[in-house]
Amino acid sequence: MADRTALVQFFGSALRERALLPVVKLEARPHKRVLQSLAQANRDCTNTYKKGDLSFQLLAQLDPEILKQHLLYFVRLMETLDRYC
């Protein structure tokens, strides 16, 4: 949800961006609420979000630099992975 550009590219013009939660303090929001917001935002899309293959296709399109700007836990994940690679 933090990479709005990727979401628009993936879901297309039917995505209701206004239904998405703000990216500010996104990680502090309940997981269920984040998923509800995403479901509401793409309810009119032909490829509605669901876990599984579709979620991995979306994940592949996310821009790590944008995620680093908004998601502290993503930054920590990348730092941890960098230590082991």
N, C-alpha and C positions, 0 to 999 in steps of 0.2 A: 504494500500500500504506500510505501515511502517513495517509490519510483513511479510517479504519475505518468510520465512519458511512456514507460514500458507498458503500463496498464492500458493506456489509450491505444497504443500500437497493437497490443495483443487482443483486446476486446472490441476495438473499433469504435465507430461514432455512436453506437447505441449505449456506450458506457455512461452512466449517470455520475459524473465526477462529484457533484454536490452531495451525493449520498455517502461518499467516502469520508472517513474520519480525518480530522486534521493530523498532519504528521508530527506536530508538537506533542511530545510525551506519548508517542504511539505505543512504545513498549510498556508503559505503565497501565495501559487499558486492558481490561479483561479479554482474554483470547476469544471468548464466545462473542463479545461485542464487535471485535475486529472482523470476525467471519460473517457476522450478521450484516455489517456495513458493506462488506464486499459483495455479499449475496444480493443486497438491495441495489447496489450500484450496477451490477451486471445482469439483473433479472430480465432485461429485454434483449440481451446479447444472444447470438446463436451459439456461442461457446461459453455457457455459464460455468463459473468456477466450481470445481469440486476437487477433492484430494485424489491423487493418483497421477496418471499420465499427463493430464492437463496442467496440474500444478507444477510438474517438473518442466514442462514446456515454458510456462511463464517464468519460472525460476531462472531458466537459461537466458532469458532476455533482460533480466534486471542488471542495472549498471552499478557495479560495486562502489564507485565513487559517490554516487547519489546516496546509496545506502549508508555509507560512512558518515555522511553529513547529518543524518537523522537518527541513526540507530546505534546507540552505545554498545549494545551486546554484539552487534555485527562487527564493530571495530575490535572488540575483545576477541571474538572468534578469529578474525583475520590475523591479529597479533599472535595468538596462540598457534595457529597453523604455520605462520612464518617462522616460529621458533623450531618447528619440527621438520621443516622442508629445506 
